[in-house]
Amino acid sequence: MPDRRIAVVTDSTSSLTVEEAAEHGIVVIPLQVIIGATSYDEGVDGASPQMVADALKKFTPVSTSRPTPTGMLEAYQRLADEGYDEIIALHLSGEMSGTFDSARVAAREAPIPVHAVDTRQVGPAVGHAAMAAAAAIAGGATGEEAVELATSLAEASTTLFYVDTLEYLRRGGRVGSAAAFIGGALAVKPLLRIEDGTIDSFEKVRTAGKALARLEDLAVEAAGERRVNVVVAHLSSPDRAEQLATKISTRVELAAPIRTAELGAVLGAHVGPGMVALCVTPADPSDI
């Protein structure tokens, strides 16, 4: 009996580059960004991080929208038509977006089985999980085995970030427990993390320099003695990101050079210019 063909699907907030998605054969479904009165797909041919940053600086209204279940179903149908037998759909936390819910609704109508997975993560941690699932499938894993690996990897990943202001998170209603910082404390420079699918505030500092130094130490702590993959993302703050990446690279055992990149338009719309984030993910499945 021929091997089952299993497709891996994720969404555009996963921070995968076009090259990474193509290399692993991952299908990326875009979320939408609404700037002013115009809606764009997130991606190289649509809304860019710079467009979002510029709009936010000019106080132009910016919002985001999940893919519709209909759009998801169309993607699943295309994969079935291409001869796939099964789909693994890995998406950002359902606590912060309806994307996973759209995938789950579409899965009920799909012509082939779909494993819709809420990774409880955002950004590069989702991308790492998707690439791990694709690699596992290429190595002969079943759909269930790939889902288990991807879910475990997402859970083992550490996502930390610093924002210049909580104002953008407040506007989008995605502050979670970070709401404790809001009010008279908008001048505070908070360090935030993704904890069980939500944004959790765990430290606060007074300057950006102290925030970056603390992120560096926290990245080293998260890596421990393991080989790791690290991504440093930013929005309109390349110097900060490069500085952080350079310092981390001398202190942890990397499986590959640290990738620095501008955060995608959708996530960028909710954190604002000046944000710096990092994701630390174990490189070896045995370390999960």
VOZAVEX-782440 format. One record per residue (C-alpha): x, y, z negated. Coordinates in steps of 0.001 Angstrom, whole numbers, padded with zeros to 6 digits, always signed. Example, Ala and Ser with C-alpha at 12.3 -4.5 7.8 and 13.67 -1.06 7.14 Angstrom:
VOZAVEX-782440
+012300-004500-007800 +013670-001060-007140 
This chain:
VOZAVEX-782440
+000000+000000+000000 +001512+003400+000937 +002483+005797-001831 -000111+008356-002810 +000631+011859-001577 +000356+014274-004491 +000324+018062-004033 +001358+020596-006661 -000578+023867-006806 +000064+026883-009004 -000820+030573-008988 +001105+033691-008107 +001771+034642-011736 +004151+031662-011962 +006966+033923-010699 +008161+031367-008148 +010120+032837-005295 +009017+032062-001754 +012141+029926-001427 +011469+027951-004614 +007878+027218-003603 +008965+026102-000140 +011815+023943-001435 +009493+022035-003756 +006458+022064-001460 +004358+023947-004026 +001175+025715-002923 +000820+029148-004534 -002666+030651-004813 -002637+034444-005217 -004405+036464-007851 -005640+039897-006853 -004513+043365-007902 -006865+046315-007543 -005049+049646-007224 -007468+052523-007097 -010267+051223-004886 -008148+048806-002843 -007742+045095-003576 -004546+043259-002651 -003373+039677-002939 -000341+039358-005181 +002727+038426-003172 +005252+039526-000580 +002551+040508+001907 +000292+042179-000646 +000717+044001-003943 +004318+044412-005017 +005607+045121-008529 +006813+048536-007355 +003333+049445-006108 +001922+048609-009529 +004640+050446-011423 +004197+053551-009277 +000421+053465-009729 +000691+053118-013506 +003141+056008-013716 +000681+058160-011771 -002241+057029-013957 -003947+055446-010943 -006396+052776-012161 -004933+049267-011859 -006776+046040-012643 -006457+042381-011750 -008765+039578-010699 -008565+035800-010765 -008959+033612-007686 -012560+032535-007176 -013589+028882-007509 -014549+029039-003820 -011058+030166-002884 -009546+027400-004983 -011823+024812-003398 -010796+025956+000079 -007152+025358-000854 -007982+021896-002190 -009897+021083+000990 -006943+022126+003156 -004649+019826+001207 -007089+016944+001570 -007244+017630+005310 -003442+017496+005414 -003542+013984+004030 -002946+014485+000326 -004607+012025-002031 -004330+013932-005300 -003613+017439-006590 -001950+018778-009729 -002992+022392-010391 -000849+024146-013010 -001964+027611-014088 -001315+030398-016522 -002942+030384-019936 -006711+030258-019925 -006620+032597-022927 -005381+035406-020690 -006946+034704-017313 -009927+032947-015776 -007648+031320-013177 -007614+027952-014925 -011387+028072-015274 -011705+028687-011518 -009457+025690-010893 -011509+023516-013217 -014776+024522-011543 -013340+023932-008067 -011936+020560-009113 -015460+019246-009685 -016296+019781-006001 -012927+018842-004520 -012804+015963-002026 -009799+014420-003798 -008904+014158-007509 -007555+017372-009036 -005734+017545-012372 -006433+021139-013481 -003938+022034-016217 -003887+025009-018568 -000151+025339-019267 -000790+027757-022178 +002086+029768-020726 +002669+032684-018353 +005242+033705-015786 +008425+031684-015204 +007440+029013-017747 +004545+028098-015449 +006874+028096-012459 +009357+025824-014211 +006540+023417-015074 +005359+023368-011455 +008855+022699-010119 +009361+019926-012673 +006093+018292-011629 +007047+018489-007954 +010487+017017-008644 +008963+014213-010681 +006546+013360-007872 +009389+013386-005350 +011144+010901-007625 +008170+008537-007608 +006173+009663-010644 +002419+009233-010737 +000108+012208-011025 -000504+011472-014690 +003232+011216-015398 +003921+014501-013610 +001158+016241-015551 +002539+014952-018837 +006039+016158-017976 +004864+019585-016832 +002677+020074-019901 +005487+019056-022247 +007956+021338-020479 +005612+024314-020709 +005125+023640-024412 +008898+023413-024912 +009513+026709-023091 +010018+029971-024948 +008605+033157-023444 +009578+036421-025123 +009170+040010-024031 +009609+043616-024968 +007375+046476-023847 +008007+050190-024026 +004412+050663-025137 +001443+048469-026043 -000878+050852-024229 -001119+048769-021035 -001823+045557-022948 -004426+047421-024969 -006169+048655-021831 -006376+045127-020458 -007616+043621-023718 -004776+041100-023813 -002939+042077-026972 -004050+039118-029093 -002532+039341-032554 -000360+042217-031276 -003433+044357-031978 -002022+044780-035475 +000572+047126-033948 -002012+049342-032289 -003300+052557-033778 -000738+054768-035399 +002020+052415-034331 +001988+052904-030558 +005520+054320-030800 +006805+051013-032177 +008861+048854-029818 +007312+045423-030314 +008849+042054-029551 +006146+039691-028361 +005965+036006-027517 +003569+033547-025985 +002272+031331-028759 -000344+028678-027949 -001482+030568-024888 -001848+034001-026453 +000350+037060-026997 +001733+037000-030511 +003581+039886-032152 +006385+038749-034384 +008886+041587-034744 +009112+045318-034187 +012068+047585-033661 +012504+051296-033115 +014698+051433-030014 +014971+049645-026692 +018629+048865-027392 +017779+047016-030588 +014994+045169-028792 +017340+043878-026096 +019938+042816-028661 +017292+040915-030568 +015986+039249-027390 +019523+038076-026684 +019812+036434-030106 +016369+034876-029793 +017264+033397-026387 +020365+031791-027876 +018281+030430-030738 +015691+029002-028342 +018364+027311-026229 +020129+025672-029133 +022603+023046-027948 +020550+022134-024873 +021217+022931-021243 +018556+025423-020223 +017147+027391-017343 +016706+031084-018063 +014813+033755-016160 +014953+037422-017113 +012106+039471-015650 +011411+043182-015727 +009180+045917-014374 +011069+048981-013129 +013922+048207-015512 +016655+046378-013530 +019576+047698-015569 +018107+046414-018824 +017400+043021-017243 +020896+042633-015783 +022477+043663-019066 +020444+041096-020989 +021115+038326-018460 +024861+038964-018516 +025035+038745-022292 +022882+035616-022542 +024902+033830-019866 +028020+033912-022042 +026261+032377-025036 +024163+029451-023776 +024744+026351-021664 +023032+027056-018367 +021877+024475-015843 +021919+027203-013178 +022790+030899-013070 +020257+033134-014789 +017770+034550-012293 +016756+038156-012803 +013687+039344-010969 +010993+041961-011051 +007856+040697-012743 +004943+040004-010424 +002315+042631-009774 -000455+040966-011794 +001515+040507-015009 +003205+043858-014442 -000175+045578-014409 -000736+044470-018008 +002664+045274-019522 +003745+048461-017760 +007072+049903-016599 +010075+049294-018828 +009056+045767-019806 +011773+043114-020109 +010900+039441-020570 +012817+036216-020758 +011910+032576-020420 +014064+029758-021782 +013208+026250-020577 +015003+022947-021279 +016727+021701-018103 +016733+018007-019011 +013497+016077-019632 +015231+014168-022411 +015522+017434-024353 +011799+018118-024360 
